[in-house]
Amino acid sequence: MQARYQETNTLGRQASPAKTRSTADRTAEKTKSKPVEISIDVPQAGSVAIAGTFNNWDLKKTPLQKDGNGWKATLTLPPGRYEYRFVVDGQWLSDPKAKECVSNDFGSTNSVLLVQQ
């Protein structure tokens, strides 16, 4: 019996571009990062940083910049739920403007930031 088709190699075939594009678009939509402005009003502070689950609790990764009477930074984060605290002149502080807080292992609270899609 003779094979119906001579070429049996399908490795060169590619998925339909339309299907590939729509799958990639859906993946990109889920992982799109958004700018989120964070601020705290501590005009007397000499230095302010934010540490949290988004930067592996590293005090040096996300310093805030003085802005008038307060301090601010813009984070670029994908949608999700993040815990964080401010570090003002070496003192850890929860965000007084946070809508949600959770207990932490140190007897205080972490502020919660929700980034929506």
MODELLER restraints for C-alpha pairs under 7 A, 6 or more apart:
rsr = mdl.restraints
at = mdl.atoms
rsr.add(forms.Gaussian(group=physical.xy_distance, feature=features.Distance(at['CA:31:A'], at['CA:78:A']), mean=5.64, stdev=0.5))
rsr.add(forms.Gaussian(group=physical.xy_distance, feature=features.Distance(at['CA:31:A'], at['CA:79:A']), mean=6.91, stdev=0.5))
rsr.add(forms.Gaussian(group=physical.xy_distance, feature=features.Distance(at['CA:32:A'], at['CA:78:A']), mean=5.52, stdev=0.5))
rsr.add(forms.Gaussian(group=physical.xy_distance, feature=features.Distance(at['CA:33:A'], at['CA:76:A']), mean=5.76, stdev=0.5))
rsr.add(forms.Gaussian(group=physical.xy_distance, feature=features.Distance(at['CA:33:A'], at['CA:77:A']), mean=4.67, stdev=0.5))
rsr.add(forms.Gaussian(group=physical.xy_distance, feature=features.Distance(at['CA:33:A'], at['CA:78:A']), mean=3.81, stdev=0.5))
rsr.add(forms.Gaussian(group=physical.xy_distance, feature=features.Distance(at['CA:33:A'], at['CA:79:A']), mean=6.63, stdev=0.5))
rsr.add(forms.Gaussian(group=physical.xy_distance, feature=features.Distance(at['CA:34:A'], at['CA:76:A']), mean=5.21, stdev=0.5))
rsr.add(forms.Gaussian(group=physical.xy_distance, feature=features.Distance(at['CA:34:A'], at['CA:77:A']), mean=5.33, stdev=0.5))
rsr.add(forms.Gaussian(group=physical.xy_distance, feature=features.Distance(at['CA:34:A'], at['CA:78:A']), mean=6.05, stdev=0.5))
rsr.add(forms.Gaussian(group=physical.xy_distance, feature=features.Distance(at['CA:35:A'], at['CA:74:A']), mean=6.15, stdev=0.5))
rsr.add(forms.Gaussian(group=physical.xy_distance, feature=features.Distance(at['CA:35:A'], at['CA:75:A']), mean=5.53, stdev=0.5))
rsr.add(forms.Gaussian(group=physical.xy_distance, feature=features.Distance(at['CA:35:A'], at['CA:76:A']), mean=4.36, stdev=0.5))
rsr.add(forms.Gaussian(group=physical.xy_distance, feature=features.Distance(at['CA:35:A'], at['CA:77:A']), mean=6.50, stdev=0.5))
rsr.add(forms.Gaussian(group=physical.xy_distance, feature=features.Distance(at['CA:36:A'], at['CA:74:A']), mean=5.41, stdev=0.5))
rsr.add(forms.Gaussian(group=physical.xy_distance, feature=features.Distance(at['CA:36:A'], at['CA:75:A']), mean=5.08, stdev=0.5))
rsr.add(forms.Gaussian(group=physical.xy_distance, feature=features.Distance(at['CA:36:A'], at['CA:76:A']), mean=6.12, stdev=0.5))
rsr.add(forms.Gaussian(group=physical.xy_distance, feature=features.Distance(at['CA:37:A'], at['CA:73:A']), mean=5.85, stdev=0.5))
rsr.add(forms.Gaussian(group=physical.xy_distance, feature=features.Distance(at['CA:37:A'], at['CA:74:A']), mean=4.36, stdev=0.5))
rsr.add(forms.Gaussian(group=physical.xy_distance, feature=features.Distance(at['CA:37:A'], at['CA:75:A']), mean=6.28, stdev=0.5))
rsr.add(forms.Gaussian(group=physical.xy_distance, feature=features.Distance(at['CA:38:A'], at['CA:72:A']), mean=5.52, stdev=0.5))
rsr.add(forms.Gaussian(group=physical.xy_distance, feature=features.Distance(at['CA:38:A'], at['CA:73:A']), mean=5.39, stdev=0.5))
rsr.add(forms.Gaussian(group=physical.xy_distance, feature=features.Distance(at['CA:38:A'], at['CA:74:A']), mean=6.11, stdev=0.5))
rsr.add(forms.Gaussian(group=physical.xy_distance, feature=features.Distance(at['CA:39:A'], at['CA:70:A']), mean=6.99, stdev=0.5))
rsr.add(forms.Gaussian(group=physical.xy_distance, feature=features.Distance(at['CA:39:A'], at['CA:71:A']), mean=5.48, stdev=0.5))
rsr.add(forms.Gaussian(group=physical.xy_distance, feature=features.Distance(at['CA:39:A'], at['CA:72:A']), mean=4.15, stdev=0.5))
rsr.add(forms.Gaussian(group=physical.xy_distance, feature=features.Distance(at['CA:39:A'], at['CA:73:A']), mean=6.54, stdev=0.5))
rsr.add(forms.Gaussian(group=physical.xy_distance, feature=features.Distance(at['CA:40:A'], at['CA:70:A']), mean=5.70, stdev=0.5))
rsr.add(forms.Gaussian(group=physical.xy_distance, feature=features.Distance(at['CA:40:A'], at['CA:71:A']), mean=5.47, stdev=0.5))
rsr.add(forms.Gaussian(group=physical.xy_distance, feature=features.Distance(at['CA:40:A'], at['CA:72:A']), mean=6.59, stdev=0.5))
rsr.add(forms.Gaussian(group=physical.xy_distance, feature=features.Distance(at['CA:41:A'], at['CA:69:A']), mean=6.33, stdev=0.5))
rsr.add(forms.Gaussian(group=physical.xy_distance, feature=features.Distance(at['CA:41:A'], at['CA:70:A']), mean=4.12, stdev=0.5))
rsr.add(forms.Gaussian(group=physical.xy_distance, feature=features.Distance(at['CA:41:A'], at['CA:71:A']), mean=6.32, stdev=0.5))
rsr.add(forms.Gaussian(group=physical.xy_distance, feature=features.Distance(at['CA:42:A'], at['CA:69:A']), mean=6.83, stdev=0.5))
rsr.add(forms.Gaussian(group=physical.xy_distance, feature=features.Distance(at['CA:42:A'], at['CA:70:A']), mean=5.38, stdev=0.5))
rsr.add(forms.Gaussian(group=physical.xy_distance, feature=features.Distance(at['CA:43:A'], at['CA:69:A']), mean=4.56, stdev=0.5))
rsr.add(forms.Gaussian(group=physical.xy_distance, feature=features.Distance(at['CA:43:A'], at['CA:70:A']), mean=5.24, stdev=0.5))
rsr.add(forms.Gaussian(group=physical.xy_distance, feature=features.Distance(at['CA:45:A'], at['CA:88:A']), mean=6.46, stdev=0.5))
rsr.add(forms.Gaussian(group=physical.xy_distance, feature=features.Distance(at['CA:45:A'], at['CA:89:A']), mean=6.32, stdev=0.5))
rsr.add(forms.Gaussian(group=physical.xy_distance, feature=features.Distance(at['CA:46:A'], at['CA:89:A']), mean=6.13, stdev=0.5))
rsr.add(forms.Gaussian(group=physical.xy_distance, feature=features.Distance(at['CA:47:A'], at['CA:88:A']), mean=5.95, stdev=0.5))
rsr.add(forms.Gaussian(group=physical.xy_distance, feature=features.Distance(at['CA:47:A'], at['CA:89:A']), mean=5.30, stdev=0.5))
rsr.add(forms.Gaussian(group=physical.xy_distance, feature=features.Distance(at['CA:48:A'], at['CA:63:A']), mean=6.06, stdev=0.5))
rsr.add(forms.Gaussian(group=physical.xy_distance, feature=features.Distance(at['CA:48:A'], at['CA:64:A']), mean=5.50, stdev=0.5))
rsr.add(forms.Gaussian(group=physical.xy_distance, feature=features.Distance(at['CA:48:A'], at['CA:86:A']), mean=6.90, stdev=0.5))
rsr.add(forms.Gaussian(group=physical.xy_distance, feature=features.Distance(at['CA:48:A'], at['CA:87:A']), mean=5.60, stdev=0.5))
rsr.add(forms.Gaussian(group=physical.xy_distance, feature=features.Distance(at['CA:48:A'], at['CA:88:A']), mean=4.56, stdev=0.5))
rsr.add(forms.Gaussian(group=physical.xy_distance, feature=features.Distance(at['CA:48:A'], at['CA:89:A']), mean=6.35, stdev=0.5))
rsr.add(forms.Gaussian(group=physical.xy_distance, feature=features.Distance(at['CA:49:A'], at['CA:59:A']), mean=6.25, stdev=0.5))
rsr.add(forms.Gaussian(group=physical.xy_distance, feature=features.Distance(at['CA:49:A'], at['CA:62:A']), mean=5.71, stdev=0.5))
rsr.add(forms.Gaussian(group=physical.xy_distance, feature=features.Distance(at['CA:49:A'], at['CA:63:A']), mean=4.04, stdev=0.5))
rsr.add(forms.Gaussian(group=physical.xy_distance, feature=features.Distance(at['CA:49:A'], at['CA:64:A']), mean=5.22, stdev=0.5))
rsr.add(forms.Gaussian(group=physical.xy_distance, feature=features.Distance(at['CA:49:A'], at['CA:86:A']), mean=5.75, stdev=0.5))
rsr.add(forms.Gaussian(group=physical.xy_distance, feature=features.Distance(at['CA:49:A'], at['CA:87:A']), mean=5.15, stdev=0.5))
rsr.add(forms.Gaussian(group=physical.xy_distance, feature=features.Distance(at['CA:49:A'], at['CA:88:A']), mean=6.68, stdev=0.5))
rsr.add(forms.Gaussian(group=physical.xy_distance, feature=features.Distance(at['CA:50:A'], at['CA:59:A']), mean=6.58, stdev=0.5))
rsr.add(forms.Gaussian(group=physical.xy_distance, feature=features.Distance(at['CA:50:A'], at['CA:62:A']), mean=5.68, stdev=0.5))
rsr.add(forms.Gaussian(group=physical.xy_distance, feature=features.Distance(at['CA:50:A'], at['CA:63:A']), mean=6.34, stdev=0.5))
rsr.add(forms.Gaussian(group=physical.xy_distance, feature=features.Distance(at['CA:50:A'], at['CA:84:A']), mean=6.88, stdev=0.5))
rsr.add(forms.Gaussian(group=physical.xy_distance, feature=features.Distance(at['CA:50:A'], at['CA:85:A']), mean=5.85, stdev=0.5))
rsr.add(forms.Gaussian(group=physical.xy_distance, feature=features.Distance(at['CA:50:A'], at['CA:86:A']), mean=4.46, stdev=0.5))
rsr.add(forms.Gaussian(group=physical.xy_distance, feature=features.Distance(at['CA:50:A'], at['CA:87:A']), mean=5.99, stdev=0.5))
rsr.add(forms.Gaussian(group=physical.xy_distance, feature=features.Distance(at['CA:51:A'], at['CA:57:A']), mean=4.49, stdev=0.5))
rsr.add(forms.Gaussian(group=physical.xy_distance, feature=features.Distance(at['CA:51:A'], at['CA:58:A']), mean=5.59, stdev=0.5))
rsr.add(forms.Gaussian(group=physical.xy_distance, feature=features.Distance(at['CA:51:A'], at['CA:59:A']), mean=5.41, stdev=0.5))
rsr.add(forms.Gaussian(group=physical.xy_distance, feature=features.Distance(at['CA:51:A'], at['CA:62:A']), mean=6.91, stdev=0.5))
rsr.add(forms.Gaussian(group=physical.xy_distance, feature=features.Distance(at['CA:51:A'], at['CA:84:A']), mean=5.54, stdev=0.5))
rsr.add(forms.Gaussian(group=physical.xy_distance, feature=features.Distance(at['CA:51:A'], at['CA:85:A']), mean=5.63, stdev=0.5))
rsr.add(forms.Gaussian(group=physical.xy_distance, feature=features.Distance(at['CA:51:A'], at['CA:86:A']), mean=6.34, stdev=0.5))
rsr.add(forms.Gaussian(group=physical.xy_distance, feature=features.Distance(at['CA:52:A'], at['CA:83:A']), mean=5.44, stdev=0.5))
rsr.add(forms.Gaussian(group=physical.xy_distance, feature=features.Distance(at['CA:52:A'], at['CA:84:A']), mean=3.84, stdev=0.5))
rsr.add(forms.Gaussian(group=physical.xy_distance, feature=features.Distance(at['CA:52:A'], at['CA:85:A']), mean=6.29, stdev=0.5))
rsr.add(forms.Gaussian(group=physical.xy_distance, feature=features.Distance(at['CA:53:A'], at['CA:82:A']), mean=5.73, stdev=0.5))
rsr.add(forms.Gaussian(group=physical.xy_distance, feature=features.Distance(at['CA:53:A'], at['CA:83:A']), mean=5.61, stdev=0.5))
rsr.add(forms.Gaussian(group=physical.xy_distance, feature=features.Distance(at['CA:53:A'], at['CA:84:A']), mean=6.46, stdev=0.5))
rsr.add(forms.Gaussian(group=physical.xy_distance, feature=features.Distance(at['CA:54:A'], at['CA:82:A']), mean=6.46, stdev=0.5))
rsr.add(forms.Gaussian(group=physical.xy_distance, feature=features.Distance(at['CA:55:A'], at['CA:61:A']), mean=6.78, stdev=0.5))
rsr.add(forms.Gaussian(group=physical.xy_distance, feature=features.Distance(at['CA:64:A'], at['CA:71:A']), mean=5.69, stdev=0.5))
rsr.add(forms.Gaussian(group=physical.xy_distance, feature=features.Distance(at['CA:64:A'], at['CA:72:A']), mean=5.04, stdev=0.5))
rsr.add(forms.Gaussian(group=physical.xy_distance, feature=features.Distance(at['CA:64:A'], at['CA:73:A']), mean=4.92, stdev=0.5))
rsr.add(forms.Gaussian(group=physical.xy_distance, feature=features.Distance(at['CA:65:A'], at['CA:71:A']), mean=5.31, stdev=0.5))
rsr.add(forms.Gaussian(group=physical.xy_distance, feature=features.Distance(at['CA:65:A'], at['CA:72:A']), mean=5.42, stdev=0.5))
rsr.add(forms.Gaussian(group=physical.xy_distance, feature=features.Distance(at['CA:65:A'], at['CA:73:A']), mean=6.33, stdev=0.5))
rsr.add(forms.Gaussian(group=physical.xy_distance, feature=features.Distance(at['CA:66:A'], at['CA:72:A']), mean=6.57, stdev=0.5))
rsr.add(forms.Gaussian(group=physical.xy_distance, feature=features.Distance(at['CA:79:A'], at['CA:115:A']), mean=4.67, stdev=0.5))
rsr.add(forms.Gaussian(group=physical.xy_distance, feature=features.Distance(at['CA:79:A'], at['CA:116:A']), mean=5.18, stdev=0.5))
rsr.add(forms.Gaussian(group=physical.xy_distance, feature=features.Distance(at['CA:79:A'], at['CA:117:A']), mean=5.33, stdev=0.5))
rsr.add(forms.Gaussian(group=physical.xy_distance, feature=features.Distance(at['CA:80:A'], at['CA:114:A']), mean=5.94, stdev=0.5))
rsr.add(forms.Gaussian(group=physical.xy_distance, feature=features.Distance(at['CA:80:A'], at['CA:115:A']), mean=5.23, stdev=0.5))
rsr.add(forms.Gaussian(group=physical.xy_distance, feature=features.Distance(at['CA:80:A'], at['CA:116:A']), mean=6.76, stdev=0.5))
rsr.add(forms.Gaussian(group=physical.xy_distance, feature=features.Distance(at['CA:81:A'], at['CA:112:A']), mean=6.96, stdev=0.5))
rsr.add(forms.Gaussian(group=physical.xy_distance, feature=features.Distance(at['CA:81:A'], at['CA:113:A']), mean=5.85, stdev=0.5))
rsr.add(forms.Gaussian(group=physical.xy_distance, feature=features.Distance(at['CA:81:A'], at['CA:114:A']), mean=4.66, stdev=0.5))
rsr.add(forms.Gaussian(group=physical.xy_distance, feature=features.Distance(at['CA:81:A'], at['CA:115:A']), mean=6.40, stdev=0.5))
rsr.add(forms.Gaussian(group=physical.xy_distance, feature=features.Distance(at['CA:82:A'], at['CA:112:A']), mean=5.65, stdev=0.5))
rsr.add(forms.Gaussian(group=physical.xy_distance, feature=features.Distance(at['CA:82:A'], at['CA:113:A']), mean=5.08, stdev=0.5))
rsr.add(forms.Gaussian(group=physical.xy_distance, feature=features.Distance(at['CA:82:A'], at['CA:114:A']), mean=6.40, stdev=0.5))
rsr.add(forms.Gaussian(group=physical.xy_distance, feature=features.Distance(at['CA:83:A'], at['CA:110:A']), mean=5.79, stdev=0.5))
rsr.add(forms.Gaussian(group=physical.xy_distance, feature=features.Distance(at['CA:83:A'], at['CA:111:A']), mean=5.54, stdev=0.5))
rsr.add(forms.Gaussian(group=physical.xy_distance, feature=features.Distance(at['CA:83:A'], at['CA:112:A']), mean=4.60, stdev=0.5))
rsr.add(forms.Gaussian(group=physical.xy_distance, feature=features.Distance(at['CA:83:A'], at['CA:113:A']), mean=6.26, stdev=0.5))
rsr.add(forms.Gaussian(group=physical.xy_distance, feature=features.Distance(at['CA:84:A'], at['CA:110:A']), mean=5.58, stdev=0.5))
rsr.add(forms.Gaussian(group=physical.xy_distance, feature=features.Distance(at['CA:84:A'], at['CA:111:A']), mean=5.32, stdev=0.5))
rsr.add(forms.Gaussian(group=physical.xy_distance, feature=features.Distance(at['CA:84:A'], at['CA:112:A']), mean=6.41, stdev=0.5))
rsr.add(forms.Gaussian(group=physical.xy_distance, feature=features.Distance(at['CA:85:A'], at['CA:92:A']), mean=6.42, stdev=0.5))
rsr.add(forms.Gaussian(group=physical.xy_distance, feature=features.Distance(at['CA:85:A'], at['CA:93:A']), mean=5.72, stdev=0.5))
rsr.add(forms.Gaussian(group=physical.xy_distance, feature=features.Distance(at['CA:85:A'], at['CA:94:A']), mean=5.04, stdev=0.5))
rsr.add(forms.Gaussian(group=physical.xy_distance, feature=features.Distance(at['CA:85:A'], at['CA:95:A']), mean=6.49, stdev=0.5))
rsr.add(forms.Gaussian(group=physical.xy_distance, feature=features.Distance(at['CA:85:A'], at['CA:110:A']), mean=5.84, stdev=0.5))
rsr.add(forms.Gaussian(group=physical.xy_distance, feature=features.Distance(at['CA:85:A'], at['CA:111:A']), mean=6.12, stdev=0.5))
rsr.add(forms.Gaussian(group=physical.xy_distance, feature=features.Distance(at['CA:86:A'], at['CA:92:A']), mean=5.73, stdev=0.5))
rsr.add(forms.Gaussian(group=physical.xy_distance, feature=features.Distance(at['CA:86:A'], at['CA:93:A']), mean=5.10, stdev=0.5))
rsr.add(forms.Gaussian(group=physical.xy_distance, feature=features.Distance(at['CA:86:A'], at['CA:94:A']), mean=6.16, stdev=0.5))
rsr.add(forms.Gaussian(group=physical.xy_distance, feature=features.Distance(at['CA:86:A'], at['CA:95:A']), mean=6.73, stdev=0.5))
rsr.add(forms.Gaussian(group=physical.xy_distance, feature=features.Distance(at['CA:87:A'], at['CA:93:A']), mean=6.07, stdev=0.5))
rsr.add(forms.Gaussian(group=physical.xy_distance, feature=features.Distance(at['CA:94:A'], at['CA:109:A']), mean=6.54, stdev=0.5))
rsr.add(forms.Gaussian(group=physical.xy_distance, feature=features.Distance(at['CA:94:A'], at['CA:110:A']), mean=5.94, stdev=0.5))
rsr.add(forms.Gaussian(group=physical.xy_distance, feature=features.Distance(at['CA:94:A'], at['CA:111:A']), mean=5.69, stdev=0.5))
rsr.add(forms.Gaussian(group=physical.xy_distance, feature=features.Distance(at['CA:95:A'], at['CA:111:A']), mean=5.88, stdev=0.5))
rsr.add(forms.Gaussian(group=physical.xy_distance, feature=features.Distance(at['CA:98:A'], at['CA:111:A']), mean=5.88, stdev=0.5))
rsr.add(forms.Gaussian(group=physical.xy_distance, feature=features.Distance(at['CA:98:A'], at['CA:112:A']), mean=6.65, stdev=0.5))
rsr.add(forms.Gaussian(group=physical.xy_distance, feature=features.Distance(at['CA:100:A'], at['CA:111:A']), mean=6.13, stdev=0.5))
rsr.add(forms.Gaussian(group=physical.xy_distance, feature=features.Distance(at['CA:100:A'], at['CA:112:A']), mean=5.33, stdev=0.5))
rsr.add(forms.Gaussian(group=physical.xy_distance, feature=features.Distance(at['CA:101:A'], at['CA:109:A']), mean=6.03, stdev=0.5))
rsr.add(forms.Gaussian(group=physical.xy_distance, feature=features.Distance(at['CA:101:A'], at['CA:110:A']), mean=5.48, stdev=0.5))
rsr.add(forms.Gaussian(group=physical.xy_distance, feature=features.Distance(at['CA:101:A'], at['CA:111:A']), mean=4.41, stdev=0.5))
rsr.add(forms.Gaussian(group=physical.xy_distance, feature=features.Distance(at['CA:101:A'], at['CA:112:A']), mean=5.42, stdev=0.5))
rsr.add(forms.Gaussian(group=physical.xy_distance, feature=features.Distance(at['CA:102:A'], at['CA:109:A']), mean=5.30, stdev=0.5))
rsr.add(forms.Gaussian(group=physical.xy_distance, feature=features.Distance(at['CA:102:A'], at['CA:110:A']), mean=5.37, stdev=0.5))
rsr.add(forms.Gaussian(group=physical.xy_distance, feature=features.Distance(at['CA:102:A'], at['CA:111:A']), mean=6.56, stdev=0.5))
rsr.add(forms.Gaussian(group=physical.xy_distance, feature=features.Distance(at['CA:103:A'], at['CA:109:A']), mean=4.37, stdev=0.5))
rsr.add(forms.Gaussian(group=physical.xy_distance, feature=features.Distance(at['CA:103:A'], at['CA:110:A']), mean=6.25, stdev=0.5))
rsr.add(forms.Gaussian(group=physical.xy_distance, feature=features.Distance(at['CA:104:A'], at['CA:110:A']), mean=6.20, stdev=0.5))
